[in-house]
Structure formats: structure tokens, C-alpha cells
């Protein structure tokens, strides 16, 4: 099964940018559709965006559309989440996830990374 690891989280001022990376190991990332989620304290985990195995399809939640971009590089077994114009309400733990089904990825993905903290201060 695939192993996922996120990196790139940190502290950023509102209006700034961050780039998160999700690296896959044990199996090629191209086997899976990949998505990003986040969970803020006291809130449920929220779907943000997903990309299909060969980048022919992407989905974005309304909360991040136009600010966040998902980019995958199968040659590097990685998927990036580029986050621009960050807001304090974007503060959360960010997770990448993988699934063999693009539909199931958004609802109940099979594989999860351990998450990386993003904190946006005003």
C-alpha cells in the first residue's frame, strides 16, 4: 500500500503563501488519485481539492477555489498544494490522501498522511 508524507507547513502572515508537498512511497503515486484535506481545531475534516491519476481532472472546494492550486508530478511521486492569499481561517492541520477511486477520494479515501500544521496569523 502507498505511504504518504506531507511537508511544508508552517507559520505565515495573512495574505501570504505556502507550498505543501505530499510525497508517496512504497507504491507509485500514479496508481492513485490524490487529494488534500484539512482539519481545524473543533471542526470536522474538510475536503479541499483533488487531482486524478494523470491530472486530467481536478476538483476544488468553494472555500479555496481561486486561491489554492493542486499540482501533481508523477515522475517525482509528489503532489503539491500551492496556497495563496492565506487567511487566518485557513489555519488547520493539512492532510493528503489517496484512493483508487476518484469519487471515493473526496468522501472516504483509503490512505492518509500524518498531516502538517499551517498557521496563518493576522
Secondary structure by P-SEA (a helix, b strand, c coil): cbbbbbcbbbbbcccbbbbbbbbbccccccccccbbbbbcccccccccccccccccbbbbcccccccbbbbbbccccbbbbbbcccccccccccccccccccccccccccccccbbbbbbcc
